[in-house]
Amino acid sequence: MRPSPERLRRAFRSLPRVRASSDFTDRVLARLAAGEARRQGQLRWAAAALLVTVVGVGALWEVGERRHEIRQQRRAEALRQESRAIERELEALRSLAAGGEPSLYLTGTEGYEVVMSLSPWLENPAASPRFASDRQ
């Protein structure tokens, strides 16, 4: 139940009158100043924590970027090395083909292999092999 406004007035009037001490105002102002100083200190700590967090995140980002860059450089170097190795192999194949004899290599499913030199037919086209259907 709520007391009526009149009952509240009477209750307040019945309270004894107390005089504030002579240094009451000074103590209130000192407490306000201390609270303000405390809030400023907390604000400074919060700003410092934010700064440390931003610097930390930036450093971690930079480390991640650097690692990514190193991985990219390693991949590029590996590709260059592989390209050089393929080029060397291709050059070796070219030199083998240039100095070698032209031949025909045949394999079958029965486990045999036939290697035929094509030099005689390249030197003398008239001596080229004939198919049975070409005979008259």
C-alpha positions in Angstrom: 0.0 0.0 0.0 1.2 3.5 -0.8 1.2 6.2 1.8 -0.7 9.3 0.9 1.2 12.5 0.2 -0.1 14.0 3.4 1.3 11.2 5.5 4.7 11.6 3.8 4.8 15.3 4.6 4.0 14.6 8.2 6.7 11.9 8.4 9.3 14.2 7.0 8.3 17.0 9.4 8.6 14.7 12.3 12.3 14.0 11.5 14.8 15.9 13.6 16.5 18.8 11.9 20.2 18.1 11.4 22.7 20.8 10.6 25.4 20.0 8.0 28.9 20.2 9.4 31.1 23.1 8.5 33.3 21.1 6.1 30.3 19.2 4.4 30.6 21.2 1.1 34.4 20.7 1.0 34.0 16.9 1.6 31.4 16.6 -1.1 33.5 18.5 -3.6 36.6 16.4 -2.7 34.7 13.2 -3.2 33.4 14.5 -6.6 37.0 15.4 -7.6 38.3 12.0 -6.5 35.5 10.3 -8.5 36.4 12.4 -11.5 40.1 11.5 -11.1 39.2 7.9 -10.9 37.1 8.0 -14.0 39.9 9.8 -15.9 42.3 7.1 -14.7 39.9 4.4 -15.9 39.6 6.2 -19.2 43.3 6.4 -19.6 43.6 2.6 -18.9 40.9 1.9 -21.4 42.6 4.0 -24.0 45.9 2.3 -23.3 44.3 -1.1 -23.6 42.6 -0.1 -26.9 46.0 1.1 -28.2 47.7 -2.1 -27.2 44.9 -4.1 -28.9 45.1 -2.1 -32.1 48.9 -2.4 -32.2 48.7 -6.2 -31.5 46.1 -6.8 -34.2 48.2 -4.7 -36.6 51.3 -6.7 -35.8 49.5 -10.0 -36.2 48.1 -8.8 -39.5 51.6 -7.8 -40.7 53.0 -11.2 -39.6 50.2 -13.0 -41.5 50.9 -10.9 -44.6 54.6 -11.5 -44.4 54.0 -15.3 -44.1 51.7 -15.2 -47.1 54.3 -13.2 -49.1 57.0 -15.8 -48.2 54.8 -18.7 -49.3 54.1 -16.9 -52.6 57.8 -16.4 -53.1 58.5 -20.0 -52.3 55.8 -21.2 -54.8 57.2 -18.9 -57.5 60.7 -20.2 -56.9 59.5 -23.8 -57.0 57.7 -23.1 -60.3 60.8 -21.5 -61.7 62.9 -24.5 -60.7 60.4 -26.9 -62.2 60.2 -24.9 -65.4 64.1 -25.0 -65.7 64.0 -28.8 -65.1 61.4 -29.3 -67.7 63.3 -27.1 -70.1 66.5 -29.1 -69.5 64.5 -32.4 -70.1 63.0 -31.0 -73.3 66.4 -29.9 -74.6 67.8 -33.4 -73.8 64.9 -34.9 -75.8 65.5 -32.5 -78.7 69.1 -33.4 -78.8 68.3 -37.1 -78.7 65.7 -36.6 -81.5 68.1 -34.6 -83.6 71.0 -37.1 -83.3 69.0 -40.2 -83.3 67.6 -42.4 -86.0 63.9 -42.1 -86.8 62.1 -45.2 -85.7 58.6 -46.6 -85.2 57.8 -48.2 -81.8 54.9 -50.6 -81.6 53.6 -52.5 -78.6 50.8 -55.0 -78.3 48.7 -56.5 -75.6 50.3 -59.9 -76.1 53.5 -58.7 -74.4 55.7 -58.1 -77.4 57.3 -54.9 -78.8 58.4 -54.0 -82.3 61.0 -51.3 -83.0 61.4 -50.5 -86.7 63.9 -48.2 -88.2 62.4 -45.7 -90.7 65.7 -44.5 -92.1 65.6 -46.7 -95.3 62.2 -45.4 -96.3 63.1 -41.8 -95.5 66.2 -42.0 -97.6 64.6 -43.9 -100.5 60.8 -43.3 -100.7 60.5 -45.9 -103.5 61.5 -48.6 -101.0 58.7 -47.7 -98.6 56.6 -50.7 -97.4 53.4 -51.5 -99.3 50.1 -52.6 -97.9 48.7 -55.9 -99.1 45.8 -54.0 -100.6 48.2 -51.9 -102.6 49.6 -54.9 -104.6 48.2 -55.5 -108.0 
